[in-house]
Amino acid sequence: MQSNVYILYTGGTFGMKSTTSGLQPSTWEEIITYLPAIKNQTYFHYFAEIDFTFDTLEPVVDSSDITPATWERIARRIEKNYSTHDGFIILHGTDTLAYTSSALSFMLQNLSKPVVLTGAQLPIFHPRTDGIINLSNAIYIAGYKSFGINCIPEVCICFNDDVLRGNRAVKTSTNDFEGFSSPNFDNLAHLEQNITVSTHLIYKPNDKDLRLLTRFSERVVNVTVFPGYNATVLLELVQKNKLDGIVLRTFGAGNLPQDAQWQTLINACEKHKTIILATTQCPNGQIELGQYASSNVLKSTSVVDGKDITPEAALTKLMWVIGNFEESDRRRMLSKNLRGEIS
Ligand code: ASP
């Protein structure tokens, strides 16, 4: 069966070349000469009919330069091409890829087509690049119709033969070809000789019409607690009404030192309507407020239990909820499993 796949190149190691100032992204025109089968729309014709649309998000960047404004631009490109394409591939640097995939998952409500983010640890110009296999795998997931594969109507990451839910993934290696993992949720698909989609895990849209909510608040901070942490600066920001939200990365199952400064901070957050999304510093597992006495301080109306959410999903969810919802709805929205980001 014929399918139409939209590929958006945003930059990242996938298309980078060495320059005197280090690795920098090159143009799609240069990259595509290394992908003749895709360029000539031929290779996949041995198996199936796929038509590619190539697009570039200018300027192409190292993903360290990606901002919420870029997330919105990517979402708008998907929206613009939504009715004419069956699946979408976003070529993206790996450093902030899990932030973008999490942000897109919240922005794209009622998604019913695959949005697949991928990239590479070694550039397409390198003889041992992982870019070709990652892109080929992403094409199978986005062009699922042509290959008789089950549809994954989610924002996902396709990397090193695995498909991960976008808002469950974290970058776990700077050099391993398995650059990402999904610590608290099984992979959505495995691409071995055969492609196996775990259909029972796939998130089902509630409605059929795609809806975009693209605002992100920048009045948030991400705070990792450490032994001896002094919360004075954080307290000052809350008291001066400079913050709408805090991702608080606690110890273990939601624990904090039992000194008085934390109660003072929580009281200030209640007074100034600053919402705290409580998460754990541990890559695996979840917080359980009340399990230890040292987490009792977090039992407050200004605190939301982040359960097993990843750091990337926690931050983007908080920014997105504050950006798009009234203060009275924020707690409810943050507690809710919106796109499969929490168990
Ligand atoms: N610094 C690069 C980027 O995120 C790393 C990569 O793509 O692997 O754009």
Boltz pocket constraint, residues with backbone or C-beta under 6 A from the ligand:
constraints:
  - pocket:
      binder: B
      contacts: [[A, 11], [A, 12], [A, 13], [A, 14], [A, 61], [A, 62], [A, 63], [A, 64], [A, 92], [A, 93], [A, 94], [A, 95], [A, 96], [A, 119], [A, 120], [A, 121]]
      max_distance: 6.0
